[in-house]
Amino acid sequence: MGQLAESLITPTLNENGIEIVDIEYLKEQGRWVLRIFIDHENGVNLETCEKASRMISGVLDNSDFIAQSYVLEVSSPGLDRIIKKDRDFIRFSGHKAKIKTFEAIEGQKKFVGILQGLENDHVLLEVDGKEIRLPRSNVKQVKLVVEL
């Protein structure tokens, strides 16, 4: 569902300098919610979200993409954003991140360190001065860590 939505709305958003970070389509409190996280090189504010919401609604309404009623939510990914796309692994290289894996590696499923990017389908993370290579297929979630 998310990939189809992304393929429909990406061209329109990209024309306006807006990129999709993530899409969720889930049922919350008995209603369907299409939640789209966006980013812009100048940051995301309320005006950016409203503009993106109007564009997304126009594209999805014209495509009859979702048959049932749903609520559209458009927001920024936040400071502790989830990293999913290749370009974001590169963009946020050098930032502190928390990584959760599906299967334990050396007895652990949670790692915190400095994101070093992607290489040969592995997520690279520096932990205590040592580089750890985590197979991307085993990575459940990568999330930036906010340090104040």
N, C-alpha and C positions, 0 to 999 in steps of 0.2 A: 504494500500500500504506500509506504513512505517513498520508495524508489520511483513509483509511477507519479506520485504527486511532485516529487523533485524534478522529474523530467519535464513535466508540464509547466511548472512555474519558473524554473531556473532561467530560461532565456529572457523573460520579462524582467525579472529582478536584476540579472546581470547587466542589462541595458542601463540600469539606474545605479550601478555600482554596488549593488547589494548581493551578498552571497549567503547561501544556506549553510548553516553549521550542522543542524540536525533536524529531523522530523520525527515526531511521535504521533501515533494514532492509537488511542486507547479509550476504554470506557471508564469514566469516573462518575461516581454517584448516579448511575443509571443513564448517563448521557455520553454520547461519543464526542471526543475532543481531538481536533487536529491541531497539534502544537508545533509551531515552526520557529526555530531559533535562527536568527539572522545576524550578520555582521556587515560592517561597512568600514572602509579604510579610515574614515573620520570618526568612527565610533557610532554607537546606536543610542538614539534618544527616543522620546515619545513620538516626535514627528516622523522619524524614520520608520518606527513600527506602524504608525497609522498609514503612512504612504504604502508600505509593503503590504499591509493588510488589505487595502483597497485593490492593489494590483493582483494579489493572490485570489481574492474573492472573485474578481472579474474573470480571471482565467479559469478557475475551478467551476464557477457557475455556468460558463459557456461550454464547458466540456462534459457536464453531467457526470463528473468523475465519481462523486459519492452519492449514492442513491438515498440513503437515510439522512435525517437531519443531524447536524453536528455543530459544534461550537468551534470557531477558528480563533486560536490564540497565537499572536506573534510577539516575540520578545527577544531581547539580547541573550546571549549564552551566559552572561554573568562573569565575574572575575574568576570563579572556580569552574570554568567551562570544561566540558568533556571534550576530549580530543579523539576524533574518529578518522578524519580524512588525511590522506598522505600530505597534502600541503600544510595542514595544521601541525603535523609532527615536525616539519621543517621550520615553519613559522615560529613555533614555540620552543625550539631547541634552545637550551640554556636556561629554561625556566624549571622551577621545582614542580614535580608531579608525583601523584600517587597512582600506582598501577595495581590492579587486582587481576589475578589469573584464575582460569578455570581449574587447572591442576596445580598442585604444589610443585615448586621448584626449590630444590635443596631445603625441603621442609617448610616452605612458606608460600603463602598466596598473596601477600600484600608487600609492596615495595615502595619506598619513598626515596627519591633522589632527583638528580638533575637530568632532564630529558635531553638526549643527545641526537634524536632523530630516528630515521628508519634506514635499514640496510639489509638487503637480501631477505625481505619479509620477516625481519626481526626488529623489535622495538629496542632501542639502545638507551640505557639508563645508567648514569654514574651514581653509585652508592658508596659513600666513604672512600672516594678516590679510585674505586674499582669499577670498570665497565661491566655491566650485566647485559646479556643479549637474551631477550625474551621472545620466543616464537610468537608472531602476531596471531596465529591461530589459537594460541593459548591465552591471549590477552582478553580479559572480560571487559575491563574499563580502564581508561586513562583519564585522569582528572587533574587539572592544574591546582596547585596548592597556593592559597593566598597567604602572603606573609605581610604583616603590618609592622 
